[in-house]
Amino acid sequence: MRMLLLLGLVAVALCEPVRYDGNQVFRLKPMSDEDVSFIKRLSETIKIDFWSPASADLVVVNSDVDIHVPASYTDMISLRLWQRGMQYKVIIKDLQSSVDAQTNTRAQVIAHSYTKYNRWSTIETWISSITLANPALVSSTVIGKTYEGRSMYLLKIGKNTGITKPAIFMDCGIHAREWISPVYCQWFVKEAVSTYGTNAQMTKLLDTMDVFVLPVFNVDGYEYSWKTDRMWRKTRSVRTGTRCIGADPNRNFNAGWCTLGASTNPCSDVYCGISAESEIEVKNVANFIRKNKSILKAYITIHSYSQLLLFPYSYKYDLALDNAELMSVAKGASEALQSLYGTPYNIGPGATTIYPASGGSDDWAYDLGVKYSYTFELRDTGLYGFLLPESQIQQTCKETMLAVKYIATYVLNKL
C-alpha cells in the first residue's frame, strides 16, 4: 500500500507544471573570442536555456546573447561575469512572474479571443466555427496527425472559383514556446474574412489566390507549453535509446540537414532528429507542400522573437540566386510594418542576419522552388522574449499584417 501511495505521489509530481521561481534571463555581450569560449564552457557545466541564439554553438563576438538561468545559479553567474568584466544585464528578474502574467489571466477563459493567447482546444474549436461561418471563403482539411495523435488542421482562405488558383502557404507555431506566432495566424484569418469585399487589396488577393494557413504547426509542443513547461520548444516524439524528448522541427527539414546550427544531441533544443523529416509534423507539412508545389508562389513562416524578416539561406552563407529581389521585397515589407508603430525590423539572409541554422523550413521551400520564402521573427527584441504580454498582441498583429499583405500583393502582381 505504501509503495502504491509513493507511486501515486510520483505520478502527480510528474504532472505538475514546471515552475521558474527566481530564474532569470541574462543578456550577455561577448566582445572577444575568449568571452565566447567562456559562455560555451559555462553552458557545459550548468543547464542553460539559450533564448537567443538558440544554442551555445551559435554565440559569436559582439552579439547579444540571451540566456535563461536557473535560480540556483544566478548569483554564481553574476559573480563570474563580474569577475570576467563581461558586459551583461538581467532583462527578466523573475521568470515565473512573467509566466504568471501571461497565463493567469487565461485560467478561466474558454472563449476564443484574438487579443489573448488561446489553448489548443480553444483554437481547434475556433477552426471549426470560422470555417462553418465563412463557407464561401474558408475550408479546412487535416494534413495529418501529430506524434501524439492530434489533428494538424490546414485552412484554405480564398474565394471558391471552382478552379485551382496560385497560392501562398503560411505556418505558425513551429516552436512551441513562441506563443505570439499562432496568434498571428488566427489574426490573419480573421482579417481576411472580415475585410473581404470592403478592402480592395484583400479582396483582389483572395479572388485571385488562395492562402493556406496552418494555425499551429507543432501542436503537441504547444499544448505541452501550456500544460507542463512554458519554455518547451521542440516536438514531443519519443526515441529509443534516449530519455530526452522531441526534436526541433525547424532543424528537421531536408535543407543542409544537421550541418550548421543544429545538434545531433537528442537533449539539445536544436536537435535535428534522427533523419530529415523524422518528425511526423514536418513530414506532413513537407508532403503537402511537395504535392502542391506547382501552385505555391510564396512560403511564410512566423516565429518569435527578434524583430527580423529573413530569407534564404540559413544553412549556408551563399547568397540565394534571387537574393536581390528577396531583399527588395523584404525591405518594402519591413517599411510597411514600421509605418504603423515605428517598430524596427532588420532584414537579410538568415545565416548572416541572425545565425546559421540548417534544416529550416524556409530554405527547404526555396530549394523546392517556392521563390518568395520568408521567415518573420516577431516582437520583441528581448525585454519580454517569448513572454510577450497580451497587451502587445493587437499591435504586433496589425503591423505584421501590413508586411504580409505587402509580400502577398507583390507575389500577386508577379503572376
C-alpha positions, -999 to +999 in steps of 0.1 A: +000+000+000+028+024+009+045+016-024+013+024-043+010+057-025+045+065-033+040+057-070+009+079-070+027+108-055+055+104-081+029+104-109+013+136-095+047+152-093+055+144-129+023+161-140+030+193-121+038+222-143+074+233-143+080+264-122+106+291-128+106+309-094+137+331-091+150+321-126+164+350-145+172+359-181+206+375-187+217+394-217+254+390-223+277+409-247+308+388-256+334+412-270+362+387-277+368+351-287+377+345-250+343+357-240+326+334-264+346+305-251+337+314-216+300+313-224+304+279-241+323+265-211+296+278-188+269+260-208+288+228-204+289+230-166+253+241-159+220+237-177+214+270-195+184+276-218+196+297-247+169+321-259+189+339-285+208+325-302+193+290-299+224+272-287+259+279-273+275+269-306+259+299-323+273+325-299+296+350-317+316+381-308+298+414-304+263+399-304+235+399-278+232+365-260+200+359-240+202+330-216+177+317-191+194+307-159+180+286-130+176+304-097+203+283-080+230+296-105+220+332-109+244+346-082+273+324-093+269+335-129+266+372-119+298+368-099+317+351-127+306+376-153+316+405-130+350+389-124+355+385-161+344+420-168+319+409-195+290+432-203+257+419-191+223+429-177+194+410-162+164+415-186+139+393-167+144+393-129+119+366-121+108+343-149+079+328-131+063+362-126+065+368-163+050+334-170+022+341-145+015+374-161+008+356-194-011+326-182-030+336-150-055+357-170-063+327-192-071+302-164-109+307-166-112+319-202-126+294-226-140+316-254-116+323-282-100+358-284-079+375-310-061+396-283-054+367-259-033+336-260-055+306-267-050+270-257-051+243-284-086+231-275-099+267-280-080+271-313-095+238-325-130+250-318-122+283-335-111+265-366-144+247-368-165+278-361-147+302-385-149+275-413-186+270-408-193+307-406-175+315-439-182+286-463-176+308-494-141+318-482-128+292-458-123+255-459-105+232-435-086+200-441-064+177-419-030+172-434-021+145-409-017+137-372+009+147-348+031+123-329+006+123-300-023+119-324-036+155-326-050+168-359-030+192-380-056+215-394-049+235-426-072+263-435-076+274-471-086+311-474-098+324-508-129+328-529-141+294-542-139+299-580-141+262-589-106+262-604-072+257-589-056+290-580-020+301-573-014+301-535+006+312-505+015+288-477+018+303-441+025+284-409+027+294-373+038+278-340+067+256-353+084+263-320+061+256-290+070+285-267+066+312-294+030+319-284+027+352-304+031+332-336-001+311-336-020+343-325-009+360-357-022+331-379-055+334-362-055+372-367-047+368-404-077+346-410-099+370-391-087+399-411-091+380-444-127+371-439-138+403-422-123+427-448-131+407-479-154+427-500-145+460-483-108+461-486-097+462-522-062+448-515-075+418-496-105+412-520-082+411-550-058+388-532-085+363-522-102+365-556-070+356-574-051+335-550-056+311-520-038+314-488-031+281-469-028+288-432-015+262-407-025+279-374-003+256-352+025+235-367+039+219-335+005+212-318+019+187-293+047+210-282+023+240-280-001+221-257+028+209-236+040+245-232+006+254-218+001+223-196+036+215-183+066+236-194+061+271-207+096+271-221+093+240-242+105+244-278+106+210-296+082+184-307+071+156-283+084+125-301+099+097-281+130+078-293+145+046-280+180+050-265+175+084-250+155+099-222+152+132-240+120+141-258+114+157-292+134+174-320+135+209-333+111+209-363+129+238-378+161+218-379+144+187-393+137+198-430+159+184-457+179+216-463+215+211-454+201+188-427+221+186-395+251+207-406+254+243-394+235+254-363+219+221-355+228+193-330+230+155-330+224+155-293+187+145-286+188+166-254+196+198-273+169+224-281+183+224-317+184+186-321+179+178-358+162+145-353+174+110-364+169+119-401+154+146-423+116+146-418+119+122-389+093+143-371+058+134-384+047+170-382+075+180-406+067+152-429+031+161-430+038+197-440+066+187-464+043+162-481+016+189-486+040+214-500+056+189-523+022+178-536+011+214-542+045+230-552+032+238-587+007+263-574+027+276-544+042+310-551+052+320-516+060+305-482+058+325-450+067+311-416+060+331-384+084+329-354+095+350-324+114+369-311+140+394-325+120+416-350+136+402-381+124+394-417+147+367-430+150+348-463+173+321-476+198+310-469+203+299-433+220+266-438+249+281-458+264+315-463+260+316-500+235+341-513+203+328-529+201+332-566+172+356-561+189+375-532+185+409-547+147+405-553+141+388-520+160+417-503+140+443-521+107+427-512+118+423-476+127+460-475+093+470-487+076+447-463+096+459-433+089+495-442+052+488-444+054+471-410+073+500-394+049+526-409+022+518-383+040+520-349+076+525-358+087+490-348+122+485-363+130+453-382+163+440-395+162+422-428+185+398-447+196+363-453+192+341-423+228+329-418+243+364-417+213+383-402+206+361-372+227+329-372+234+299-393+208+271-390+204+241-411+172+221-417+149+252-418+115+252-435+121+284-454+154+272-470+137+239-479+107+256-495+130+279-515+152+250-527+120+232-537+111+261-560+089+283-538+108+315-547+093+340-522+102+323-489+103+343-458+107+339-420+093+365-396+107+368-361+080+389-344+083+412-313+102+419-292+139+423-290+143+406-256+126+427-229+099+400-227+113+375-252+090+345-255+067+360-229+053+389-248+024+405-229-011+401-242-013+439-243+011+438-273-008+412-293-030+436-312-002+460-323+020+431-332-006+415-354-017+448-370+018+457-381+027+422-392-004+422-413+009+451-433+041+433-441+024+400-450+000+418-473+029+436-489+046+403-497+013+388-509+005+417-531+039+417-547+036+380-554+001+385-568+014+412-592+041+389-604+016+363-616 
